[in-house]
Amino acid sequence: MRPPLHCVVMNLIKPVLWTPGFLLACIANFLLGMSFYLLMPTLPFHLLEQLQVGEATVGGILASYVIAALLVRPFSGFIVEHFNAKHAYLVALAAYVVFTSGYLFAHTVLAFVIVRLGIGVTFAVLSTAASTQAIDIIPSARRGEGIGLFGLMSSLAMALGPMSGLWLMDRYPFAVIFKAAVIAGVAGLLVACRVRSPRKRRRPAVAVLSLDRFLLVRGLPLAFTLAVIGLGYGMLLAFAAIYGKQLGALNTGLFFTLMAVGMMVSRAFSGRLIDGGRVVLVTNSGTAAVVLGLGLIALAQGPALYLLSGLLAGFGFGVVYPAYQTMMVNLGGHAQRGTAVATYFSALDVGIGLGMLLAGVIAARFGLAAAFATGAALSLVAGMLFALRLSQRDIGGAAETVIAPVETQREH
């Protein structure tokens, strides 16, 4: 049976992606990423040197923000679906900036944890709202590509943020890094205020509370495998810079730059493959790259293999993350878009937070190489579960039918 003529025309004529609203949303996302990634590789050094805590404690402190985010994340989808996504984004982003400035006054472990908890709560809402707002702006026919490009801004921030933060750490007190993070956050807030996004009608409010109002139940198997893969990402964010110093790398910021380059390269083409119905193939390939990158860093004896592992891991994460987000959003459909995004980020929160904790515990007993090897093994198991089971079930079928013309008509 031949497809209807309007479906053929919609596939041939793609709607405009780079609208002013989408461009500003990407810039705001980049500035938020700079605020976040300036601190990510430098905070472990601050805790080790200034607060005199051990590696296991470092992992716990860094993961505290993820724990707070996880507690709030399911409700963030509810908030976005029942209120204006832009307003939720702006309020949460402003609160994030306030808590980030708290680093300047956190001179004890308890104060530091309180700041991290506040950042976790605000980041849970703002990241869900920002992604939902971006997806509302992106044309449905180019959703995979748009999600990849929106995430590319975070990858670009990852390329510049860690290197800038480590450069500042070598030359200035930690207070300068904290102030730079606050300035980047304020700049992102100002840009975000200029974003114009369409107001989407969400599902009507209902009186009965159920789990699927906060988490996408159909997407929980996907969320589980994503969380396991995210373990390695959390390990790298928390301890890759420290591990690089142990291996003799002169510039550990280059690891994060290469990791971001890998993400940017993969995102440049993976979005189109996802929109073309190749999401399962893309996901399997990206997971394989993650496993290889984590395995190589565990085997590294010097800076060369250490840096190569960052490039490979970044390439893998740059493929896996937009693929999983697209599958999750498509499973939720238009009515549960905020819930789907919240479920996606909840899975990342669990994975990244547990990865930081697990890496710290393993490193304290067996070393960081053993921690990264564990991350590689767990990612391999998650990848096999997706390839052998999930991609063959209704999740895989929904993923391959990435954008349905009927949905496109309904949304617009």
C-alpha positions as CSV (number, residue, x, y, z in Angstrom):
1,M,0.0,0.0,0.0
2,R,1.4,3.4,-1.1
3,P,1.7,6.1,1.6
4,P,-0.6,9.1,1.3
5,L,0.7,12.0,-0.8
6,H,0.8,14.4,2.2
7,C,3.1,12.0,4.0
8,V,5.5,11.9,1.1
9,V,5.5,15.7,0.8
10,M,6.2,16.1,4.5
11,N,9.1,13.7,4.3
12,L,10.6,15.6,1.3
13,I,10.1,19.2,2.6
14,K,11.6,19.5,6.1
15,P,10.4,22.3,8.3
16,V,12.9,25.0,9.5
17,L,14.9,23.9,12.6
18,W,17.0,26.9,13.4
19,T,14.3,29.4,14.4
20,P,15.2,32.3,16.6
21,G,13.6,30.6,19.6
22,F,15.6,27.4,19.0
23,L,18.9,29.4,18.6
24,L,18.4,31.3,21.8
25,A,17.4,28.1,23.6
26,C,20.7,26.5,22.5
27,I,22.7,29.5,23.6
28,A,21.1,29.4,27.0
29,N,21.8,25.7,27.3
30,F,25.4,26.3,26.4
31,L,25.8,29.0,29.1
32,L,24.2,26.7,31.7
33,G,26.6,24.0,30.6
34,M,29.5,26.3,31.0
35,S,28.4,27.1,34.6
36,F,28.1,23.4,35.4
37,Y,31.2,22.1,33.7
38,L,33.5,24.8,35.0
39,L,33.1,23.2,38.4
40,M,32.7,19.5,37.6
41,P,36.5,18.6,37.2
42,T,37.7,21.2,39.8
43,L,35.3,20.3,42.7
44,P,37.1,17.0,43.5
45,F,40.4,18.9,43.8
46,H,38.7,21.5,46.0
47,L,37.3,18.8,48.3
48,L,40.6,16.9,48.5
49,E,42.9,19.9,49.0
50,Q,40.7,22.4,50.8
51,L,38.4,20.3,52.9
52,Q,40.8,17.4,53.3
53,V,38.4,14.5,52.6
54,G,39.0,11.1,51.1
55,E,38.1,9.8,47.7
56,A,35.1,7.8,48.9
57,T,33.8,10.9,50.7
58,V,34.4,13.0,47.5
59,G,32.2,10.6,45.6
60,G,29.4,10.9,48.2
61,I,29.5,14.7,48.3
62,L,29.5,15.1,44.6
63,A,26.6,12.6,44.3
64,S,24.5,14.4,46.8
65,Y,23.2,16.8,44.2
66,V,22.1,13.8,42.1
67,I,20.3,12.3,45.0
68,A,18.4,15.5,45.5
69,A,17.6,15.8,41.8
70,L,16.4,12.2,41.8
71,L,13.9,13.0,44.6
72,V,12.5,16.0,42.7
73,R,12.8,14.8,39.1
74,P,9.6,12.8,38.8
75,F,7.6,15.8,40.1
76,S,9.4,18.1,37.5
77,G,7.6,16.4,34.7
78,F,4.3,17.0,36.5
79,I,5.2,20.6,36.9
80,V,6.1,21.1,33.3
81,E,2.9,19.4,32.1
82,H,0.6,21.5,34.2
83,F,2.4,24.8,34.1
84,N,4.2,26.9,31.5
85,A,7.6,25.2,30.8
86,K,9.3,28.5,30.2
87,H,8.2,30.0,33.6
88,A,9.3,26.8,35.4
89,Y,12.7,27.0,33.6
90,L,13.3,30.6,34.5
91,V,12.4,30.2,38.1
92,A,14.5,27.1,38.5
93,L,17.5,28.6,36.6
94,A,17.4,31.7,38.9
95,A,17.4,29.5,42.0
96,Y,20.3,27.4,40.5
97,V,22.4,30.6,40.2
98,V,21.6,31.5,43.8
99,F,22.7,28.1,45.0
100,T,25.8,28.1,42.8
101,S,26.9,31.4,44.5
102,G,26.7,29.4,47.8
103,Y,29.9,27.7,46.9
104,L,31.7,31.0,47.8
105,F,30.5,30.5,51.4
106,A,30.7,26.7,51.8
107,H,33.7,26.3,54.0
108,T,32.7,23.0,55.7
109,V,31.5,19.6,54.4
110,L,28.0,20.2,55.7
111,A,27.7,23.6,54.0
112,F,29.0,22.1,50.8
113,V,26.5,19.3,50.9
114,I,23.7,21.7,51.5
115,V,24.7,23.7,48.4
116,R,24.9,20.5,46.4
117,L,21.4,19.5,47.5
118,G,20.0,22.9,46.5
119,I,21.7,22.7,43.1
120,G,20.3,19.2,42.6
121,V,16.7,20.3,43.3
122,T,16.8,23.3,41.0
123,F,18.8,21.5,38.3
124,A,16.1,18.7,38.2
125,V,13.4,21.2,37.4
126,L,15.4,23.4,35.0
127,S,16.8,20.6,32.9
128,T,13.4,19.0,32.5
129,A,11.8,22.3,31.6
130,A,14.6,23.4,29.3
131,S,14.5,20.1,27.3
132,T,10.7,20.1,27.2
133,Q,10.7,23.7,26.0
134,A,13.3,22.9,23.3
135,I,11.2,19.8,22.1
136,D,8.2,22.1,21.9
137,I,10.1,24.4,19.6
138,I,11.7,21.7,17.5
139,P,9.5,20.5,14.5
140,S,8.3,17.0,15.0
141,A,9.8,15.7,11.8
142,R,13.3,16.8,12.9
143,R,13.0,15.8,16.6
144,G,16.0,13.5,16.7
145,E,18.2,15.9,14.9
146,G,17.0,18.8,17.1
147,I,17.5,17.0,20.3
148,G,21.0,16.0,19.2
149,L,21.8,19.7,18.3
150,F,20.3,21.0,21.5
151,G,22.5,18.5,23.5
152,L,25.4,19.5,21.3
153,M,25.5,22.8,23.2
154,S,26.1,20.9,26.4
155,S,28.9,19.0,24.6
156,L,30.4,22.2,23.5
157,A,30.3,23.5,27.1
158,M,31.9,20.3,28.1
159,A,34.7,21.0,25.7
160,L,35.4,24.5,27.0
161,G,34.2,24.3,30.6
162,P,36.5,21.7,32.2
163,M,39.6,23.1,30.4
164,S,38.7,26.6,31.5
165,G,38.0,25.5,35.0
166,L,41.3,23.6,35.3
167,W,43.2,26.5,33.7
168,L,41.7,28.9,36.3
169,M,42.5,26.4,39.1
170,D,46.2,26.4,38.2
171,R,46.3,30.2,38.4
172,Y,43.7,31.5,40.7
173,P,42.0,30.6,44.0
174,F,38.9,28.4,43.8
175,A,36.7,31.5,44.5
176,V,37.4,32.8,41.0
177,I,36.1,29.5,39.5
178,F,32.9,29.8,41.6
179,K,32.4,33.4,40.5
180,A,32.9,32.5,36.8
181,A,30.3,29.8,37.2
182,V,27.8,32.3,38.7
183,I,28.5,34.8,35.8
184,A,27.8,32.1,33.2
185,G,24.6,31.1,35.0
186,V,23.4,34.7,35.1
187,A,24.2,35.1,31.3
188,G,22.2,32.0,30.6
189,L,19.3,33.3,32.6
190,L,19.3,36.6,30.6
191,V,19.3,34.7,27.3
192,A,16.6,32.3,28.4
193,C,14.3,35.2,29.2
194,R,14.4,36.0,25.5
195,V,13.3,32.6,24.3
196,R,9.8,32.4,22.7
197,S,8.3,29.0,22.6
198,P,4.8,27.8,21.6
199,R,2.5,27.0,24.4
200,K,1.5,23.4,24.1
201,R,-1.7,22.0,25.6
202,R,-0.8,19.1,27.8
203,R,-3.1,16.4,29.0
204,P,-6.0,17.7,31.2
205,A,-5.7,17.5,34.9
206,V,-7.2,14.5,36.6
207,A,-8.1,13.9,40.2
208,V,-6.6,10.4,40.6
209,L,-2.9,10.3,41.3
210,S,-1.0,7.5,39.6
211,L,2.6,6.6,39.0
212,D,2.4,7.5,35.3
213,R,1.8,11.1,36.2
214,F,5.3,11.3,37.5
215,L,7.2,8.6,35.6
216,L,6.6,7.1,32.2
217,V,5.8,3.5,33.1
218,R,6.3,2.2,29.6
219,G,9.7,3.7,29.5
220,L,11.0,2.1,32.8
221,P,12.9,-0.7,31.0
222,L,14.7,1.8,28.9
223,A,15.4,4.0,31.9
224,F,17.0,1.0,33.7
225,T,19.5,0.3,30.9
226,L,20.2,4.0,30.5
227,A,20.9,4.3,34.2
228,V,23.4,1.5,34.0
229,I,25.2,3.1,31.1
230,G,25.2,6.4,32.9
231,L,27.3,4.8,35.7
232,G,30.4,5.2,33.6
233,Y,29.6,8.8,32.8
234,G,29.3,9.7,36.5
235,M,32.7,7.9,37.1
236,L,34.4,10.0,34.4
237,L,32.9,13.3,35.5
238,A,34.0,12.8,39.1
239,F,37.4,11.1,38.8
240,A,38.8,11.3,35.2
241,A,40.8,14.5,36.1
242,I,42.3,12.9,39.2
243,Y,43.1,9.7,37.3
244,G,44.8,11.7,34.6
245,K,47.1,13.3,37.2
246,Q,48.0,9.8,38.5
247,L,48.9,8.8,34.9
248,G,51.1,11.8,34.4
249,A,48.9,13.8,32.0
250,L,50.0,17.4,32.0
251,N,46.7,18.8,30.9
252,T,43.7,16.8,32.2
253,G,41.3,19.3,30.8
254,L,42.2,17.9,27.4
255,F,40.5,14.7,28.3
256,F,37.2,16.5,28.7
257,T,37.8,18.5,25.5
258,L,38.3,15.2,23.5
259,M,35.3,13.7,25.2
260,A,33.3,16.6,24.1
261,V,34.7,16.5,20.6
262,G,33.6,12.9,20.4
263,M,30.1,13.9,21.5
264,M,29.9,16.7,19.0
265,V,31.1,14.5,16.1
266,S,28.6,11.8,17.0
267,R,25.7,14.2,17.5
268,A,26.4,15.8,14.1
269,F,25.1,12.7,12.3
270,S,23.4,10.5,14.8
271,G,20.3,12.7,15.0
272,R,19.6,12.2,11.3
273,L,20.0,8.5,11.6
274,I,17.6,8.4,14.5
275,D,15.0,10.4,12.5
276,G,15.6,8.0,9.6
277,G,14.5,5.0,11.7
278,R,17.9,3.7,12.7
279,V,17.7,4.4,16.4
280,V,18.3,0.8,17.5
281,L,21.4,0.5,15.4
282,V,22.6,3.9,16.6
283,T,22.0,2.9,20.3
284,N,23.9,-0.4,19.9
285,S,26.8,1.3,18.2
286,G,27.0,4.1,20.8
287,T,26.9,1.6,23.7
288,A,29.8,-0.3,22.2
289,A,31.8,2.9,22.0
290,V,31.1,3.6,25.7
291,V,32.2,0.1,26.7
292,L,35.4,0.5,24.6
293,G,36.2,3.9,26.0
294,L,35.7,2.8,29.7
295,G,37.8,-0.3,29.0
296,L,40.7,1.6,27.5
297,I,40.9,4.1,30.4
298,A,41.0,1.2,32.8
299,L,43.9,-0.3,30.9
300,A,45.7,3.1,30.4
301,Q,49.3,3.2,31.6
302,G,50.0,6.7,30.3
303,P,48.4,9.9,28.9
304,A,48.0,8.7,25.3
305,L,45.5,5.9,25.9
306,Y,43.9,8.0,28.6
307,L,43.1,10.7,26.1
308,L,42.0,8.3,23.4
309,S,39.5,6.7,25.9
310,G,37.9,10.1,26.4
311,L,37.4,10.6,22.7
312,L,35.8,7.1,22.4
313,A,33.6,7.5,25.5
314,G,32.4,10.9,24.4
315,F,31.5,9.6,21.0
316,G,29.5,6.8,22.6
317,F,27.6,9.0,25.1
318,G,26.9,11.5,22.3
319,V,25.1,8.8,20.4
320,V,23.4,7.0,23.3
321,Y,21.9,10.0,25.1
322,P,19.9,11.6,22.2
323,A,18.8,8.1,21.1
324,Y,17.4,7.2,24.5
325,Q,15.8,10.6,24.9
326,T,14.1,10.3,21.5
327,M,12.8,6.8,22.3
328,M,11.5,8.0,25.6
329,V,9.7,11.0,24.2
330,N,8.2,8.9,21.4
331,L,6.9,6.4,23.9
332,G,5.3,9.1,25.9
333,G,3.7,10.9,22.9
334,H,2.7,14.5,23.0
335,A,0.4,14.2,26.1
336,Q,3.2,12.9,28.3
337,R,6.2,14.7,26.9
338,G,7.2,16.4,30.2
339,T,6.8,13.0,32.0
340,A,8.9,11.3,29.4
341,V,11.7,13.9,29.7
342,A,11.6,13.7,33.5
343,T,11.9,9.9,33.3
344,Y,14.9,10.2,30.9
345,F,16.7,12.6,33.3
346,S,15.7,10.5,36.3
347,A,17.5,7.6,34.8
348,L,20.6,9.7,34.1
349,D,20.4,11.0,37.7
350,V,20.4,7.5,39.1
351,G,23.2,6.4,36.8
352,I,25.5,9.4,37.3
353,G,25.0,9.6,41.1
354,L,25.5,5.9,41.6
355,G,28.5,6.1,39.3
356,M,30.2,8.7,41.4
357,L,29.4,6.8,44.6
358,L,30.6,3.5,43.2
359,A,33.7,4.9,41.7
360,G,34.7,6.5,45.0
361,V,34.1,3.3,47.0
362,I,36.0,1.0,44.5
363,A,38.8,3.5,44.1
364,A,39.4,3.7,47.9
365,R,39.9,-0.1,48.0
366,F,41.2,-1.2,44.5
367,G,42.1,2.0,42.6
368,L,40.4,4.1,39.9
369,A,41.4,1.6,37.1
370,A,39.2,-1.0,38.8
371,A,36.3,1.4,39.0
372,F,36.4,2.2,35.3
373,A,36.7,-1.5,34.5
374,T,33.5,-2.1,36.5
375,G,31.8,0.7,34.6
376,A,32.8,-0.9,31.3
377,A,31.5,-4.3,32.4
378,L,28.1,-2.9,33.6
379,S,27.7,-0.9,30.4
380,L,28.3,-4.0,28.3
381,V,25.6,-5.9,30.3
382,A,23.1,-3.0,29.8
383,G,23.9,-2.9,26.1
384,M,23.3,-6.6,25.7
385,L,20.0,-6.3,27.5
386,F,18.9,-3.6,25.1
387,A,20.1,-5.3,22.0
388,L,18.7,-8.8,22.9
389,R,15.5,-7.9,24.7
390,L,14.3,-4.3,24.6
391,S,14.9,-3.6,20.9
392,Q,12.8,-6.6,20.1
393,R,9.8,-5.6,22.2
394,D,7.3,-2.8,21.7
395,I,10.0,-0.3,22.7
396,G,12.0,-1.1,19.7
397,G,9.0,-1.0,17.4
398,A,8.0,2.4,18.8
399,A,11.6,3.6,18.4
400,E,11.9,2.6,14.8
401,T,8.7,4.5,13.9
402,V,10.3,7.7,15.1
403,I,7.9,10.3,13.9
404,A,4.4,9.4,12.8
405,P,2.8,11.8,10.3
406,V,-0.5,11.6,12.2
407,E,1.3,13.0,15.3
408,T,2.9,15.8,13.3
409,Q,-0.5,16.8,12.1
410,R,-2.1,16.7,15.6
411,E,0.7,18.8,17.2
412,H,0.5,21.5,14.6
